[in-house]
Amino acid sequence: MLRVVHTFGRNAGSVELHDRRVVRFGRAPDNDVVFDPNHDRDASSHHAEARLEASGWVLYDLDSRNGTYAGGQRIKRHPIASGDEITFGAKGPRVRIELIERRAPSAAPAHAAHAAAPPAPPAAYPAATGFPAPAAYPAATGFPAPAAYPAATGLPAPAAGHPAHAAPAAGYPAHAAGYPAHAAPGAAHAGHVPPAPPAGARRVGERTIAMMISSAVAAATGRSKPRGTVEINAMLHKEVHAATAGQRRTTYILALLLVVALASLAALIVYNRSSHVEIAQLREELARLAPEDPRRKEIERRLGTLHPSNANFGRNLHDRSRKGIFMLASGREGFCTAFAVRPSVLATNAHCIAAAKRRGGSIVALENEGRGQVSFAVTSMRTHPQYRDSADQLTPDIGVVSIGGRAAAVLELATREELAAAGAGDDVYLIGFPERLTDAANPVATFLAANVGRITGANGRPAPFAEAWLVQHDARSTSGMNGSPIFNGQGKVIGINAGGYLEGNDETISGQKTEVVKASPYKFGMRIDLLDAILR
């Protein structure tokens, strides 16, 4: 039997048991161990299988795309030792395989059968009692038969020489001579010692036992209830109430803690919802105000205090977007980033398309984290109709390329209302390939966080919404990041990273004043709705 413990991937933390001679691993639903088809994409549909052979369990790679690794080494066939860590693809899901031996069921203790069989009933009760012999003591009493009826029952003792009970069942001790007296409560059968009562358990007196037996016998023979029935019920209620007092206290405490936790959760949900609603309302109001309106500063200050934090937001955004990010490459060299806005259409910069045309040859789009093996040919390229390849002025630097295939993930674009609500101080995030990491053999994108500095027209001045398509930010991006998506705090794309400013300063070099041009730390992007002019 195999125990499979998921240690990395979407299913991390889950445990599976498999009692088969062949256990298959992969993303397809017909496998025994199924990895998440969207998250664990480094694993193949039918990646590997473990087989129980004469020598033990052996793991076989099924010609997977990204390979199977045991102890960091890529394998085709691997004898499994208990505790082996197996990785499906170099960066794919990982499991720990533990070998579990089947155990034969243990033999029942010698006294089990003895305890299961009820004692043989007596042949007849003394005539003096006036009761017929019952088949067994009523189950309602819950007590073993006493050695003799106590005086409290009012029943006469049996006469000497009373006929004996029938022979007891095999394995039970014989009754005493003359009267078929049962063993006293708690007495041990031969070869069996009854367990001791739990600590703190309350003992019930002989009088209570006798009254219970009398009540049960009366009910069985159709006689009226003895006068002690009410007293017995009251005593039982008191005993049960006292015995369960601790349980009731624990239940009350747990119920109180649950109510407090639910109330706190409800309050947090209400607070977050109210914060999001207020943020949306303030941003809409900010979008309607003129750039010089003095009320903008107060609204921006209030927005800064309401912005909800989420420690896992960046990680979640990266995980769901990473397969929609591509490196544009010519030959073995990458030069720009692009991202999927439709299954077969990628957005990038117009100047990246111009660079691709200058390079000539075949241009390909390499999927992020695809190890250079997931590649799509670029079949066509288009730029914004107003784009001009000029250093004198900024024009809509935005374009699209079509690919011969379909992207695994398509990024969500912000709506017009969300774009109008964006403003200075907003958190933004970029995913792309910095210049030094444009390795076509291993395209792995970098995640950057930044803030919006301001949103202006092409001339760098405040402008109405229709003309304010230049988004300035402070992400430390380089040329390979051109074409990267710019996400807002809700994980939607608001722009395309397009480059940075150049700053000229006069410096004294060798005794002469010289103008030195340097790249500015301030970058800018193009608002995403400029794509409408190309995609329609």
C-alpha positions, 0 to 999 in steps of 0.5 A, a space after each residue: 500500500 502507498 501513502 502519498 503526501 503532497 508537499 508542494 503544489 496546489 494540493 500541498 498538505 493532502 494525504 492519499 492512500 492507494 491499495 493498488 498494484 499500479 498507481 498513476 500520477 498526472 494532471 488528467 482526471 483518470 490518474 490515481 493521484 491527480 494534480 491541479 490541471 491549471 496550477 500544476 502545469 509542469 506536470 504532464 497529463 500522464 506523467 509517471 506511474 508506480 508499479 509493485 514488482 517482485 523486488 518492490 515498488 518501482 517508479 517509471 517516468 512516462 516520457 513526460 515533458 518536464 521529467 520526473 525527479 527523485 532526490 533532485 536527480 532526473 530519473 526514468 526508472 527508480 526503485 522506491 524507498 519509503 520517504 522518497 520525495 518525487 517532483 513532477 517537473 523541475 518546478 512542478 508538484 512534489 509528493 512524499 511516498 511512504 510504503 505501508 505494509 498490510 497487517 493481518 487483523 489481530 486475534 481477539 482476546 480469549 475472553 471476547 467470545 466468553 463476554 459476548 455470550 449471555 449467561 444461561 438462564 435458570 431453569 425455574 425461580 422458586 415458587 415462593 416468588 410468584 414470578 415466572 423465570 425470565 429469559 434473561 434479566 431486563 436489559 434496562 437495568 444495566 447491572 449483573 444479577 446479584 448473588 441473592 435478592 436483598 431484604 429490601 425487595 421483600 421476597 422470601 429466601 429460597 428453601 433448602 434443596 430448591 431445584 438447581 438451575 440448568 447447567 451453565 453455558 460452557 466456560 462459565 463458573 458453576 453455581 453454588 450447590 443447593 441454590 443457583 446463586 449468580 456470581 456477585 456483581 463485579 466477580 471475575 469469570 474464569 480467565 477474565 478480570 473485568 476492567 476497573 471503573 474509571 476514576 471519579 465514577 460514582 457507585 450505586 448502592 445495593 438498595 438502588 440496584 434492588 429497586 431497579 430490579 424490582 421495577 423491571 420485573 414488575 414491568 415485565 409481568 404487567 404489574 403496576 409500578 412499585 412505589 419506588 419508581 419515582 424515587 429511582 427516576 429522581 436518583 438517576 436524574 440526579 446522578 446523571 446531572 452530576 456526572 455530566 456537569 463538566 461536559 455541560 460547562 465545556 459545551 457552554 464555553 465552546 459555544 461562547 467561543 464559537 459565537 465570539 469568533 463568528 461575530 468577529 468574522 462578521 464584523 471583519 467582513 462588514 468592515 472590508 465591504 464598507 471600505 471597498 464601497 467607500 473606496 469606489 465612491 471616493 475614486 468615482 468622485 475623484 475622477 469627476 473633479 478637475 485637476 486643480 480642484 482643492 478637494 482632490 487632496 482631501 479625497 486622496 488622503 482619505 483613500 490612503 487610509 482606507 486602502 485594504 491590505 492583503 499580505 498574500 495579494 502579490 503571490 496570488 496575482 503572480 500565480 494566476 497570471 504567470 502563464 499569461 506572460 510571454 517573452 518575445 524572442 528572435 532566434 535565441 535572444 529575447 527582447 520584450 515582454 507581452 501578455 495575453 489579452 485574448 487566447 491568441 492575441 498578445 499585447 505589447 509596445 509598438 516600439 517592440 513590434 518595430 524592433 521585431 521588424 528590424 531584427 527580421 526572421 521568425 519571431 516567437 512568443 515563449 511562455 513564462 516558466 515553459 523552459 523554452 519548450 512552450 513556443 508560439 510563432 508570431 503570425 501578425 503584428 499591428 501597432 496603434 494608428 497614432 504611434 510614431 517612432 520618434 524621440 521628440 514626442 510621446 505617442 500611443 506606444 501600444 500594439 498587438 501580435 497574433 500567435 499560432 496557438 492559444 495562451 494557457 491564461 488570459 489577463 483581465 483588463 480594467 473597465 473604463 470606470 476602474 481606469 477613471 478611478 485610478 490615481 496617484 499613490 495607487 499600488 501597481 504591480 508588473 510582471 515581465 523579463 528584465 533585460 539581464 534575464 531575457 534568456 530564451 532557453 529559460 524564460 522566468 518572469 520577475 514580479 515588481 511592486 510600485 506606486 503610481 506617481 501621476 496620470 497625465 496627458 502626453 505632455 506631462 500635464 493634467 488632462 481630461 480622462 480621454 487624454 490622460 493615458 500616460 501612467 507614471 510609476 516608480 518600478 525599477 524596470 529595464 528595457 526587457 520589461 517593456 510590454 509588461 502588464 501594469 496591474 492595479 490593486 484589484 489584479 486588473 491590467 490598467 496599462 502597458 509598461 513602455 519605458 522611462 524618462 531620460 534626464 540630462 545633467 551638467 557635470 564637470 569631466 576633465 575640467 570641462 562641463 559636459 551634459 550627461 544623459 542618464 535614465 530616470 528612476 521614473 517610468 511610464 506606461 500606456 493606459 490599457 484602453 488604447 488597445 480598443 483602437 486595434 482590437 475592434 
